[in-house]
Amino acid sequence: MPEPISQPPISRPQAAPRTLAEVGTLPELLRWRIALTPAAEAYWHFDNAARRWVSQSWQEIDAELERWRRALAAEGLAAGERVAILMPNGIAHIAMDQAALSRGLVPVPMHAVDNPDSIAYILADSGALLLFVDTLARWQAIVAAGQPLDTLKRIICADAPGLAANEARIVALDHWLDAAPGAAAPMPDVAVNPDDLAAIVYTSGTTGRPKGVMLSHDNIVANVKAIAGRIAAHPDDVFLSFLPLSHTFERTGGYYYPIAAGACVAYARSVPLLSEDLKRVRPTVLNSVPRIYERIYALIMQHRAAAGGIERALLDLTLAVGGRRFDARQGRASLSLFDRLAWPLLKRLVVDKVLAQLGGRLRVAVSGGAPIAEPVIRLFLSLGLDILQGYGMTETSPVVSVNTVEDNDPRSVGRVLDGIEVRLGERDELLVRGRSVMLGYWHKPEETRRVKEADGWLHTGDQARIDNGRITITGRIKDILVTSTGEKIAPVDLETAILADPLFEQAMVIGEQRPFLTALVVLNAEAWEQERARIATSGKQGEAAERADLLARIAVAVKAYPSYATPRAVWWTLEPWTIAAGLLTPTLKNKRPALEHRFKAEIERIYAKKPATARNIT
């Protein structure tokens, strides 16, 4: 267990709500939790100086937050002004967020891995007066982007070695906190109403500049309550937080909701260390995007391919029996006597060893942010890990629907949450209405009117089916490709199917007003080396043979779709597409225009010749 950090208790002057139902704002949510379970564990984090995990209770975290409230109050910002937070997940991030909320300020959370140009744009667009940033070097990179940032009055750097004394706007975090005035009594919160802004969260910007989504306290609190009514976390649950806190999925589901549930949140050190942190923290609840599950799936499939016949057969049997167990639990099948007798042994020999890589205590994992391929989610369900796919968007705070352990159809994104209405509009577009729907886009009234009707219905841009309250996303209206032959294809569906093959790390399908589709893919280097060796042993050699092999694998991956949706050309590379290069959003979605521009020459060569002449770069 992590070691506790001792902090003197404080007493907040405001009366806490008596029940979650009475909570109307985010500061009230925190006060209610602290009053209800002051001594319970609230957070774990890794202390780099001490090289150990440490624990803080709700009472102790409130004492820590008091320093931040006082320091921020000393800045003299007026209620409603914006505070930008450019920090990785951790206590410092939530401390600034909670301090801002307690002062009636509006946090602007930003992706810690975003590129400097995008960050500079958000700072200027939001009109932030204060920036909390992790390093002085990052601030200098933002300045180098060339965007005027004269509105910023204060830049607080968590790590600022060699900070020049003449840089009046910039201060090291330690100095900023130490300079805060002390007082005998706790700092009173500024009065906040449920309809006041609680955040401006910028969308990922897959096709252009990000838009600032205005979310009120009521938007977020209503969504937290609706989640609590659908998926019950327990006070003894441990969440592992690694998705960016600037992502509304993590912000609501992995930060505010655990406060409501009284659960503990452990902050992962980094994505590269995620595997170690899973084993050390041993979380019981995990929120993740599909890419994490896809990578684990790929590792399992690679291990299967390299395993001996007995080990491979044992894994296959485990997945077959486990799949029937899941279907039986959902009332869609029945178990044979063999299945019942075999499972305890298979669990000990296979399942426990696989799930130990995730800590061994996971009871539920939620997947959101993008579609997840059915073979991927079925593997985990067959191993007895309940992965719940849900649907939402930044504009809905974010959760609209989610499956549950007792009612889980992995082909869908679950049933709509209580208090939220959905219906289908033109072209089967999913429309959403409810208290969690955003106020609008920051300084973009025309954009707001384009997506949000006067009576509150939000146009999601996603096509769907609704069966007995269960939602199945069938496509994205704006992402439909129309080939020169008139065929309409949803590229994201094809890309999701392709990524179920562990050989492919990243994929984008193109073909707008072209005679056929092309897949641009990033290959897993280790898997590709093995695949090339296999191709060579078959007697075939050269680029043409490799291309034919890749096209064959892609065809298998998309076999559930019409023949015209099968890519006829492929271009491949081993160099990953990155956020820093401007090719991915901070939530790891493809920036389609940027990718098409980056690989314009390669795409033109493909379509200038027959599909078989597409070349690769390795």
Secondary structure, 3 states (H helix, E strand, C coil): CCEECCCCCCCCCCCCCCCHHHCCCHHHHHHHHHHHCCCCEEEEEEECCCCEEEEEEHHHHHHHHHHHHHHHHCCCCCCCCEEEEECCCCHHHHHHHHHHHHCCCEEEECCCCCCHHHHHHHHHHHCCCEEEEEEHHHHHHHHHCCCCCCCCCEEEEEECCCCCCCCCCEEEHHHHHHCCCCCCCCCCCCCCCCCCEEEEEECCCCCCCCCEEEEEHHHHHHHHHHHHHHCCCCCCCEEEECCCCCCHHHHHHHHHHHHHHCCEEEECCCCCCHHHHHHHHCCCEEEECHHHHHHHHHHHHHHHHHCCHHHHHHHHHHHHHHHHHHHHHCCCCCCCHHHHHHHHHHHHHHHHHHHHHHCCCCCEEEECCCCCCHHHHHHHHHCCCCEEEEEECHHHCCEEEECCCCCCCCCCCCEECCCEEEEECHHHEEEEEECCCCCEECCCHHHHHHHECCCCCEEEEEEEEEECCEEEEEEECCCCEECCCCCEECHHHHHHHHCCCCCEEEEEEECCCCCCCEEEEEECHHHHHHHHHHHHHCCCCHHHHHHHHHHHHHHHHCCCCCHHHCCCEEEEECCCCCCCCCCECCCCCECHHHHHHHCHHHHHHHHHCCHHHCCCCC
